[in-house]
Amino acid sequence: MKRITSFVLILLVAAAIVAAQAQPRHSGLASIANVGHGKVQLARSMRLELERAGIAPRARLLAVRGRKSFVRLGGPGNDHCYGVNKKGNGSPFGVTCWNDFPSATHPILDLSTFGADGGGPVHVLDAQGIAADGVASVVFTDAGGAVVGRAPVTANVYAAAGVPVSAVRIVALDAEGRMLFAVPK
């Protein structure tokens, strides 16, 4: 009887180890808790464009950062579109849609702008985007990989004004500081 009990105990410990190793390394990468609050009025032309694309012409405000409004567009079954615009300037939202965001493969939907000044190297001009629940912050790194700036993720949105000119890459981090994703890869 003692042998059977020991054998069962060994099997239970082995099963617990296998189950622990089967858990995903990062959690919260396939969800966005911020479903938006309040409706955002869309221009008639934008509503028509969304309808032509098969997207319900509805927008919900996710967050406002500085002068930018971040929205989630669409309706039940097709709310995988996100947009950003400069608040108060009357311009339409720049919109992008991804079927695999959020996911472990794409935990951030980066809406940043990269460019070059006067023939210099390409760098981050403007950093902003939408992040899955498991993303705690984004950092900006230079060509050598050194961190030159940071932006927190709050309510699934990140934005940074005045990104250092040396920033050439945006890296998403979890709460423990582990890299989840980078733009460019």
PyMOL commands that set and color helices and strands:
alter all, ss='L'
color gray80, all
select helices_A, chain A and resi 2-22+44-52
alter helices_A, ss='H'
color red, helices_A
select strands_A, chain A and resi 37-39+59-65+68-73+81-86+94-97+108-110+113-115+123-131+137-141+147-152+157-160+169-173+179-183
alter strands_A, ss='S'
color yellow, strands_A
deselect
rebuild
show_as cartoon
